[in-house]
């Protein structure tokens, strides 16, 4: 049995298989999933699970070199932004890149997986770029 907090098999398997520079996207319930990209659908009902809980669980296992956010996130300022800023200040998200939302969706085509949450606040999405632990 695993000792870490992350119990979802598909998500744990995906993180275990990441290489340096691979992308994992955590998205709100409305983020489109491009054809050919694995969807790990955690959404149950609106708001469950919320973006922040999923992000914290992923960070419990994933080494992040940098993260990418849509510019629109800063304009709308959903609750997810406060959690992202706190984790960023703690050094858990590495460097930061900002893109227009359409460019963010283009980046999601390169993702190993998109993790769909129940979050229903616009632009509550983040792309995590895998780092290395050595």
C-alpha positions as CSV (number, residue, x, y, z in Angstrom):
1,X,0.0,0.0,0.0
2,X,1.2,3.5,-0.8
3,X,2.5,5.7,2.0
4,X,1.8,9.0,0.2
5,X,-1.6,10.9,0.2
6,X,-2.3,10.4,-3.5
7,X,-4.6,7.4,-3.9
8,X,-6.0,7.8,-7.5
9,X,-4.4,5.0,-9.5
10,X,-4.4,6.8,-12.9
11,X,-3.0,10.0,-11.5
12,X,-0.3,8.3,-9.4
13,X,0.7,6.2,-12.5
14,X,0.9,9.2,-14.7
15,X,3.1,11.1,-12.2
16,X,5.4,8.1,-11.7
17,X,5.9,7.9,-15.5
18,X,6.8,11.6,-16.0
19,X,10.2,12.6,-17.4
20,X,11.9,15.9,-17.2
21,X,9.9,18.5,-19.1
22,X,6.7,16.5,-19.3
23,X,3.5,18.4,-18.8
24,X,0.5,17.7,-16.6
25,X,-2.5,20.0,-16.7
26,X,-4.9,20.4,-13.8
27,X,-8.1,22.0,-15.1
28,X,-11.5,23.2,-14.2
29,X,-14.6,21.3,-15.3
30,X,-14.8,23.3,-18.6
31,X,-11.3,23.0,-19.9
32,X,-11.4,21.2,-23.3
33,X,-9.3,18.0,-23.6
34,X,-7.6,17.7,-26.9
35,X,-7.9,14.4,-28.8
36,X,-5.2,12.0,-27.9
37,X,-4.4,13.5,-24.5
38,X,-5.3,11.2,-21.5
39,X,-8.1,12.5,-19.4
40,X,-8.0,11.7,-15.7
41,X,-11.6,12.8,-14.7
42,X,-11.9,13.4,-11.0
43,X,-15.0,15.6,-11.2
44,X,-18.0,14.4,-9.2
45,X,-20.3,17.5,-8.8
46,X,-19.7,21.2,-9.2
47,X,-16.9,22.1,-6.9
48,X,-16.0,18.6,-5.9
49,X,-13.1,18.1,-5.9
50,X,-12.0,21.7,-5.9
51,X,-8.9,22.8,-7.9
52,X,-6.8,23.6,-4.8
53,X,-7.3,20.1,-3.2
54,X,-6.3,18.4,-6.5
55,X,-3.2,20.7,-6.9
56,X,-2.0,20.0,-3.4
57,X,-2.4,16.2,-3.9
58,X,-0.5,16.3,-7.2
59,X,2.3,18.3,-5.6
60,X,2.6,15.7,-2.8
61,X,4.2,13.4,-5.5
62,X,5.3,15.5,-8.4
63,X,8.5,17.5,-8.7
64,X,7.7,20.7,-10.5
65,X,10.3,22.7,-12.4
66,X,7.9,25.4,-13.5
67,X,4.2,26.1,-14.1
68,X,2.1,27.9,-16.8
69,X,-1.0,30.0,-16.2
70,X,-3.4,31.8,-18.5
71,X,-3.2,35.6,-18.3
72,X,-7.0,35.7,-17.9
73,X,-6.6,33.9,-14.5
74,X,-5.1,37.1,-13.1
75,X,-7.9,39.3,-14.5
76,X,-10.7,37.1,-13.2
77,X,-8.9,36.2,-9.9
78,X,-10.9,33.0,-8.9
79,X,-10.2,31.4,-5.5
80,X,-7.7,29.0,-7.2
81,X,-5.4,32.0,-7.7
82,X,-4.9,32.5,-4.0
83,X,-3.8,28.9,-3.6
84,X,-1.5,29.0,-6.6
85,X,0.2,32.2,-5.2
86,X,0.7,30.6,-1.8
87,X,2.3,27.5,-3.3
88,X,4.4,29.6,-5.6
89,X,5.6,31.7,-2.7
90,X,6.6,28.4,-0.9
91,X,8.7,27.4,-3.9
92,X,6.5,24.4,-4.7
93,X,5.7,25.5,-8.3
94,X,9.2,26.5,-9.6
95,X,9.3,29.2,-12.2
96,X,6.3,30.8,-13.8
97,X,5.2,31.4,-17.4
98,X,2.0,33.3,-18.4
99,X,0.2,32.7,-21.7
100,X,-3.0,33.9,-23.3
101,X,-5.8,31.3,-22.6
102,X,-5.8,30.2,-26.3
103,X,-2.0,29.5,-26.1
104,X,-2.6,27.7,-22.8
105,X,-5.1,25.4,-24.6
106,X,-2.5,24.8,-27.3
107,X,0.1,23.8,-24.7
108,X,-2.4,21.3,-23.2
109,X,-2.1,19.3,-26.5
110,X,1.4,18.4,-25.3
111,X,0.2,17.2,-21.9
112,X,0.8,13.6,-20.8
113,X,-2.6,14.0,-19.0
114,X,-5.3,16.5,-18.2
115,X,-6.7,16.2,-14.7
116,X,-10.3,17.4,-14.7
117,X,-11.6,18.7,-11.4
118,X,-15.1,19.8,-10.3
119,X,-13.9,23.4,-10.2
120,X,-16.4,25.7,-11.9
121,X,-14.6,29.0,-11.6
122,X,-13.3,30.3,-15.0
123,X,-9.6,29.9,-15.8
124,X,-8.8,27.7,-12.8
125,X,-6.2,25.8,-14.8
126,X,-2.5,25.2,-14.4
127,X,0.1,23.4,-16.5
128,X,2.8,21.7,-14.4
129,X,6.2,21.1,-16.0
130,X,8.0,18.1,-14.5
131,X,11.4,18.7,-12.9
132,X,13.9,16.2,-11.5
133,X,14.7,15.4,-7.9
134,X,18.5,15.2,-8.5
